[in-house]
Amino acid sequence: MPRFSTILFFDETTQRSDESIRRLSNLSFAGNLSRLIDGLPACDLVFLQAGGKLRQEAIKLLLKAKKSFALLGLEPADLEDSSRLQRAARKRHIQVCWLGSLRFFPAAARLKELLSGACLGDVQQATCFESLNSPWESYQLRDLLQWLLPENQCPILAQPQEEDPGITIRIIASKGEASIRLQKKQPGLFQLKQLHGPEKHILCSEHASPIELGLLLLLCQQKQPWKILATPWDC
């Protein structure tokens, strides 16, 4: 079986290569565009860390070379240009995602499973309480909410909160209630109270990044679609 090869592209003049990615085996490093160009023929997947103009130049190269890539987070230009990027990716039959989605917090995954299975019945009210100094970007929260409750479902009320430096999402439905609380570097909390059933409180790991990265690599190696991963045009 051919070796699965990846490249981490960063700006060697301003950045240190991302620590979570550089532990991967069969990983090459490219700190400028010349090295990226040289490494692309033998590469299966590119992790794009560089920002600004260099980032946009790298995206153009990757589209031209028809290489799938993962963005380490999003920048305003990624969001502004998402429609064009989506069209270009589809035309070239490549896949694009961004890493850092809140979908992969285990508490969030539990809530998604509950909602997808209609275990709570019809959603009647959904409220998101976000810290005034949230540790996450707005596009991360927006992606999570759209993933949990697609637009054709109950609209989500947004409420600021001062005390808890994180996010709380509360769902009230015809068969019970559920909520999650997410914080950085602390266990998440999943709570469930179904009609005629005991209330559950479950502490969940906060280690979302290894789960997300492992899933991406598995899907790439098995040549499967990345549908579960977040994409710029979904934000």
For each residue, the residues with C-beta under 8 A, 3 or more apart:
1:
2:
3: 26
4: 26 44 45 217 220 221
5: 26 28 42 43 44 45
6: 24 26 27 28 43 44 45 46 47
7: 27 28 29 30 36 39 40 43 45 46 47
8: 17 18 21 22 27 28 29 30 46 47 49
9: 30 31 36 46 47 48 49 50 58
10: 15 16 17 18 29 30 31 49 50
11: 14 15 31 32 49 50 51 54
12: 15 31 32
13: 31
14: 11
15: 10 11 12 49 50 51
16: 10 19
17: 8 10 21 22 29 31 49
18: 8 10 21 22 47 49 72
19: 16 22 23
20: 23 209 210 213
21: 8 17 18 24 27 47 49 72 213
22: 8 17 18 19 27 29
23: 19 20
24: 6 21 27 217
25:
26: 3 4 5 6
27: 6 7 8 21 22 24
28: 5 6 7 8 39 43
29: 7 8 10 17 22 35
30: 7 8 9 10 33 35 36 38 39
31: 9 10 11 12 13 17 35
32: 11 12 35 36
33: 30 36 37 54 57 58 61
34: 37 38
35: 29 30 31 32 38 39
36: 7 9 30 32 33 39 40 46 58 61
37: 33 34 40 61
38: 30 34 35
39: 7 28 30 35 36 42 43
40: 7 36 37 43 46 61 62 65 67
41:
42: 5 39
43: 5 6 7 28 39 40 46 67
44: 4 5 6 68 220
45: 4 5 6 7 67 68 69 70 216 217 220
46: 6 7 8 9 36 40 43 58 62 67 68 69 70
47: 6 7 8 9 18 21 69 70 72 99
48: 9 55 58 59 62 69 70 71 72
49: 8 9 10 11 15 17 18 21 72
50: 9 10 11 15 54 55 58
51: 11 15 54 55 75
52: 55 56 75
53: 56 57
54: 11 33 50 51 57 58
55: 48 50 51 52 58 59 75 77
56: 52 53 59 60 77
57: 33 53 54 60 61
58: 9 33 36 46 48 50 54 55 61 62
59: 48 55 56 62 63 69 85
60: 56 57 63 64
61: 33 36 37 40 57 58 64 65
62: 40 46 48 58 59 65 67 69 94
63: 59 60 66 88 89 92 94
64: 60 61
65: 40 61 62
66: 63 92 93 94
67: 40 43 45 46 62 94
68: 44 45 46 94 95 96 220
69: 45 46 47 48 59 62 94 96
70: 45 46 47 48 96 97 98 99 216
71: 48 74 78 96 97 98 99 232
72: 18 21 47 48 49 98 99 100
73: 98 99 100 137
74: 71 78 79 98 100 137 139 232 235
75: 51 52 55 78 79
76: 79 80
77: 55 56 80 81
78: 71 74 75 81 82 85 98 232
79: 74 75 76 82 139 232 235
80: 76 77
81: 77 78 84 85
82: 78 79 85 86 232 233 235
83: 86 87 233
84: 81 87 88
85: 59 78 81 82 88 89 96 232 233
86: 82 83 89 90 96 231 232 233
87: 83 84 90 91
88: 63 84 85 91 92
89: 63 85 86 92 94 95 96
90: 86 87 93
91: 87 88
92: 63 66 88 89
93: 66 90
94: 62 63 66 67 68 69 89
95: 68 89 225 226
96: 68 69 70 71 85 86 89 231 232
97: 70 71 216 226 229 230 231
98: 70 71 72 73 74 78 101 230 231 232
99: 47 70 71 72 73 209 212 213 216
100: 72 73 74 140 209 212
101: 98 104 140 143 144 147 208 212 229 230
102: 105 108 136 140 141 143 144 167 182 208
103: 108 109 112 143 144 147 212 228 230
104: 101 108 109 208 209 211 212 215
105: 102 108 109 180 182 188 204 206 208
106: 109 110 188 190 204 205 208 211
107: 110 111 180 181 182 188 189 190 202 204
108: 102 103 104 105 111 112 144 148 180 182 188
109: 103 104 105 106 112 113
110: 106 107 113 114 180 190 202 204
111: 107 108 114 115 148 169 171 178 180 190
112: 103 108 109 115 116 147 148
113: 109 110 116 117
114: 110 111 117 119 120 178 192
115: 111 112 118 119 120 123 148 149 171
116: 112 113
117: 113 114
118: 115 121
119: 114 115 175 194
120: 114 115 123 171 173 174 175 176 177 178 194
121: 118 173 174 175 176
122: 173 174
123: 115 120 126 149 153 154 171 172 173
124: 154 172 173 174
125: 154 157 171 172
126: 123 149 153 154 155 156 157 169 170 171 172
127: 156 157 158 159 169 170
128: 141 145 156 157 158 159 167 168 169 170
129: 159 160 161 164 167 168 169 170
130: 134 141 158 159 160 161 167
131: 134 135 160 161 162 164 165 166 167
132: 160 161 162
133: 165
134: 130 131 141 165 166 167
135: 131 165 166 183 184
136: 102 140 141 167 184
137: 73 74 140 141
138: 141 142
139: 74 79 142 143 235
140: 100 101 102 136 137 143 144
141: 102 128 130 134 136 137 138 144 145 167
142: 138 139 145 146 235
143: 101 102 103 139 140 146 147 230 234 235
144: 101 102 103 108 140 141 147 148 167 169
145: 128 141 142 148 149 156 169
146: 142 143 149 150 151 234
147: 101 103 112 143 144 150 230 234
148: 108 111 112 115 144 145 169
149: 115 123 126 145 146 153 154 156
150: 146 147 153
151: 146
152:
153: 123 126 149 150
154: 123 124 125 126 149
155: 126
156: 126 127 128 145 149
157: 125 126 127 128
158: 127 128 130
159: 127 128 129 130
160: 129 130 131 132
161: 129 130 131 132 164 168
162: 131 132
163:
164: 129 131 161 168 181 183
165: 131 133 134 135 183 184
166: 131 134 135 181 182 183 184 186
167: 102 128 129 130 131 134 136 141 144 181 182 183
168: 128 129 161 164 179 180 181 182
169: 111 126 127 128 129 144 145 148 179 180
170: 126 127 128 129 177 178 179
171: 111 115 120 123 125 126 177 178 179
172: 123 124 125 126 177
173: 120 121 122 123 124 176 177 178
174: 120 121 122 124
175: 119 120 121 194 195
176: 120 121 173 192 193 194 195 197
177: 120 170 171 172 173 192 193
178: 111 114 120 170 171 173 190 191 192 193
179: 168 169 170 171 189 190 191
180: 105 107 108 110 111 168 169 188 189 190 191
181: 107 164 166 167 168 188 189
182: 102 105 107 108 166 167 168 188 206
183: 135 164 165 166 167 186 188 206
184: 135 136 165 166 206
185: 206
186: 166 183 206
187: 203 204 205 206
188: 105 106 107 108 180 181 182 183 203 204 205 206
189: 107 179 180 181 201 202 203 204
190: 106 107 110 111 178 179 180 200 201 202 204
191: 178 179 180 199 200 201 202
192: 114 176 177 178 199 200 202
193: 176 177 178 197 199 200
194: 119 120 175 176 197
195: 175 176
196:
197: 176 193 194
198:
199: 191 192 193
200: 190 191 192 193
201: 189 190 191
202: 107 110 189 190 191 192
203: 187 188 189
204: 105 106 107 110 187 188 189 190
205: 106 187 188
206: 105 182 183 184 185 186 187 188
207: 210 211
208: 101 102 104 105 106 211 212
209: 20 99 100 104 212 213
210: 20 207 213 214
211: 104 106 207 208 214 215
212: 99 100 101 103 104 208 209 215 216 229
213: 20 21 99 209 210 216 217
214: 210 211 217 218
215: 104 211 212 218 219 228 229
216: 45 70 97 99 212 213 219 220 226 229
217: 4 24 45 213 214 220 221
218: 214 215 221 222 224
219: 215 216 222 224 225 226 229
220: 4 44 45 68 216 217 223
221: 4 217 218
222: 218 219
223: 220
224: 218 219
225: 95 219
226: 95 97 216 219 229 231
227:
228: 103 215
229: 97 101 212 215 216 219 226
230: 97 98 101 103 143 147 234 235
231: 86 96 97 98 226 234
232: 71 74 78 79 82 85 86 96 98 235
233: 82 83 85 86
234: 143 146 147 230 231
235: 74 79 82 139 142 143 230 232
